[in-house]
Amino acid sequence: MDEIRKLYDLGFASIMITDDNFTANRKKATEILSAIEEWNGAEGRDFLTFQTQLSINMTKHESMLSACYRAGLLTAFMGIESSDPAALDECDKRPNQGV
């Protein structure tokens, strides 16, 4: 939150969280998103918007997507992997298999 506050104080209105694994640990991501939600727009502050990268398997976790939205994460970049299970296996893309 310190970094977000600093960027806000410098005048940023939108922040890109560039971490391929931001939602890989859903418990930690939920804690971060809850803190952002509580802070964002409170105490007369302008509402910041956020963007991040999400794994395509996050579409199976509606509660996580809802937490993202409530925190102000309004843009998600999702890489589309191959639809070929053998290619996913070869690249060790287990989280994307069966999505």
N, C-alpha and C positions, 0 to 999 in steps of 0.2 A: 504494500500500500504506500510505502514511502516514495517509491518511484512514481506511482500514479499521481500522488499529491504534488510532487515536484513538477511533473509535466503539466498538470493542471495550472499550477501557480505560474508557469512560464507561458501560459496562454493556449496550450494544446486543447483542441476540442474533440479529437479522435485519436485513439491509440491502437496500434497494431501489436498484438501479442504474438510474437513469432517463435513458437515452440511447437515442434511437431508432436510433442508428447504432452501438451497442456492438459488434455483430458484423459491421458492414459491412466493416471492415478485419480479415479473419480472422486474418492474421498477428499484428497487434497484440493482438487479443482473445485469441488463444491464449497469447501471452506473459503477459498480465494474468491469465488463468485459471490458468496454470501457477504463477505466483507465489502466487495465492490458495490453490491446492491445496496447495502446499508449506507455507504458513504455517498454514492452517486446521486447528485441532485439534492442532497440534504443541506440543511443550514444555509439555504439561499444560493448554493452553488449551481452553476449551469450543469446540465446533464451531459456527461461525456458518452461518446459511443466508442465501441471497441470492435476489433476484428481479430480473428485468430484462425489457425489451421485446426481442422478437426478430422479425425479418421472417419471414414465412411461408416464404420460400425457404430458411431455415435447416434445414427438414425434409429438404432434399436433402444436408445435410452432417453425416452421422452422427458424424464425428470431432469436429466442433465441439460437437454436442449432448452427446457423451460428456465432453468437456473441461468443459463447463458443469456437468454432474452431479458430476464428480469434485471440482470446486472448491467445491461446496455450493450451486450455483445450482439450486434445487429448484422454483422457480415461474417460469414464462415467460408473459408477456402477449403475445399475438399478435393484431394487428388483422386482421380478415378484410376483404379488399378485394372489390370487385365481381367476379363471374364473367364479366362482359361484357368481352371483349377491347377493344372500342371505348372503353368507359369507362376502362379502365386506361390505354389509349394517350392518351386525352384528358387524363388527370391526370398523365401522364408517370410511371406506375408500372411501368416496365420490369422491375424486379427481381421483380415479382409475376406477370408474364405467364408463362403456361405452367406454373404451379405447381399 
